[in-house]
C-alpha cells in the first residue's frame, strides 16, 4: 500500500528541486551568454541540431516498447491484442510522457532560438536538463511518483520556463 502523504511529499521535494536546478542552470547560461546577436538562421540551426538529442530519447522510448513487445508472444501483435504486463505498461507510459516532453522541449528550443539574440548556452542547458530528466524519470518510474518527480520536473520546468519567458519577450516587443 502506498503512503499517499509520503508520496506527495516526495513529489513536492522532487518538483521543488527541479525548479531550483532549472533556475540555477538558466541563471548560469545567462551569465555565459555573449552580447553578440547571432543570425536567426544560425540560432535555428543550433536548435535543430540539438533537437536530435531530444528525438533520440523519443526513439529510445519507442525502441524499448518495441523490444518488450517482440519478446512477449502475447504482445507481439500490438497493444490492442494483448493483456500487457506491468513492464510493458510502464514502458508505454514512459513513451507517452517522453513524446509529450519532446514536443514541448522542441517548441521551447525553437522559441528560444527565435527570441533571444544568443541562445547557445540556454539551448545547451535545455538539452542537458532534458536528458538528465529523462534518465531520472526512466530509472525511477517503477518506484513511484516520488522517485520520478525530479526527472519529470527536469524535463518539464525548463521547457515551460523558456516558453513563458519567450512569450513575455514577444508580447513586450509587440506592446513597446
C-alpha positions in Angstrom: 0.0 0.0 0.0 1.3 3.4 -1.0 1.6 6.0 1.8 0.0 8.9 -0.1 1.3 11.6 2.2 4.8 10.3 1.9 4.5 10.0 -1.9 3.1 13.6 -2.2 5.9 14.9 0.0 8.4 13.1 -2.2 6.8 14.5 -5.4 6.9 18.0 -3.9 10.6 17.7 -3.0 11.4 16.4 -6.5 9.5 19.2 -8.2 10.9 22.0 -6.0 14.4 20.6 -6.6 13.8 20.5 -10.3 12.6 24.1 -10.2 15.7 25.2 -8.3 18.1 23.3 -10.7 16.3 24.9 -13.6 16.6 28.4 -12.2 20.3 27.8 -11.5 21.0 26.3 -14.9 19.4 29.1 -16.8 20.9 31.7 -14.5 24.3 30.3 -15.3 23.5 30.2 -19.0 22.6 33.9 -19.0 26.0 34.8 -17.3 27.9 32.9 -20.0 25.9 34.3 -22.9 27.6 36.9 -25.1 26.3 40.2 -26.1 26.6 39.1 -29.7 23.5 38.8 -31.8 23.6 35.7 -33.9 21.7 35.5 -37.2 18.3 33.8 -36.9 19.3 31.1 -39.3 22.4 30.2 -37.1 20.2 30.2 -33.9 17.6 28.0 -35.6 20.3 25.7 -37.0 21.7 25.2 -33.5 18.3 24.5 -32.1 17.6 21.9 -34.8 20.9 20.3 -34.3 20.4 19.9 -30.6 16.9 18.6 -31.2 18.5 15.5 -32.5 19.2 14.6 -28.8 15.6 15.1 -27.8 14.4 12.9 -30.6 17.0 10.2 -29.8 15.3 10.0 -26.3 12.0 9.5 -28.1 13.5 6.9 -30.3 14.9 5.1 -27.3 11.4 5.0 -25.6 9.8 3.7 -28.8 12.5 1.1 -29.1 12.1 0.0 -25.6 8.3 -0.7 -26.1 9.1 -2.5 -29.4 11.7 -4.6 -27.6 9.3 -5.6 -24.9 6.6 -6.5 -27.4 9.0 -8.5 -29.6 9.9 -10.8 -26.7 6.3 -11.4 -25.5 4.2 -13.7 -27.7 1.0 -12.2 -26.3 2.2 -8.7 -27.1 3.9 -9.1 -30.5 0.7 -8.3 -32.5 0.3 -4.9 -30.7 -1.3 -3.3 -27.7 -4.9 -3.9 -28.9 -4.4 -7.7 -28.9 -2.8 -8.3 -25.6 -3.1 -8.1 -21.8 0.0 -6.2 -21.2 2.2 -6.9 -18.3 3.4 -4.2 -15.9 6.8 -3.8 -17.6 5.2 -3.1 -20.9 2.6 -0.8 -19.5 5.4 1.1 -17.7 7.3 1.3 -20.9 4.3 2.6 -22.7 3.7 5.3 -20.0 7.4 6.3 -20.3 7.0 6.5 -24.1 3.8 8.7 -23.8 5.5 11.0 -21.4 8.7 11.2 -23.5 6.6 12.1 -26.5 4.8 14.9 -24.7 8.1 16.2 -23.2 9.9 16.0 -26.5 7.3 18.0 -28.3 7.3 20.7 -25.5 11.1 20.9 -25.4 11.3 21.1 -29.2 8.9 24.0 -29.1 10.9 25.6 -26.4 14.1 25.3 -28.4 12.5 26.9 -31.4 11.0 29.7 -29.3 14.4 30.3 -27.6 16.3 30.4 -30.8 13.9 32.9 -32.4 13.5 35.2 -29.4 16.9 35.5 -27.8 19.9 37.1 -29.6 22.4 34.5 -28.3 20.6 31.4 -27.1 23.6 29.0 -27.3 24.1 28.4 -23.6 20.4 28.3 -22.9 19.8 25.7 -25.6 22.6 23.5 -24.3 21.2 23.9 -20.8 17.7 22.9 -22.0 19.1 19.7 -23.7 21.3 18.8 -20.7 18.4 19.2 -18.3 16.1 17.3 -20.6 18.5 14.4 -20.9 19.2 14.3 -17.2 15.5 14.4 -16.5 14.8 11.5 -18.9 17.4 9.3 -17.2 16.0 10.0 -13.8 12.3 9.7 -14.9 13.0 6.4 -16.7 15.1 5.0 -13.8 12.6 6.0 -11.1 9.4 5.2 -13.0 8.7 1.8 -11.4 9.4 3.0 -7.9 6.5 5.6 -7.9 5.7 9.2 -8.4 8.2 10.5 -5.8 11.1 8.7 -7.5 10.3 10.0 -10.9 9.2 13.6 -9.9 12.7 15.1 -10.2 13.1 13.6 -13.7 9.7 14.8 -14.8 10.5 18.3 -13.4 13.8 18.5 -15.1 12.2 17.9 -18.5 9.0 20.0 -17.9 10.1 23.0 -16.0 12.9 24.1 -18.3 10.6 23.9 -21.3 7.9 25.7 -19.5 10.2 28.4 -18.3 11.6 29.0 -21.8 8.1 29.2 -23.3 6.9 31.6 -20.7 9.9 33.9 -20.9 9.9 33.7 -24.7 6.2 34.6 -24.7 6.7 37.5 -22.4 9.5 38.8 -24.6 7.4 38.5 -27.7 4.4 40.3 -26.1 6.7 43.1 -24.7 8.1 43.6 -28.2 4.6 44.0 -29.6 3.5 46.4 -26.9 6.6 48.6 -27.0 
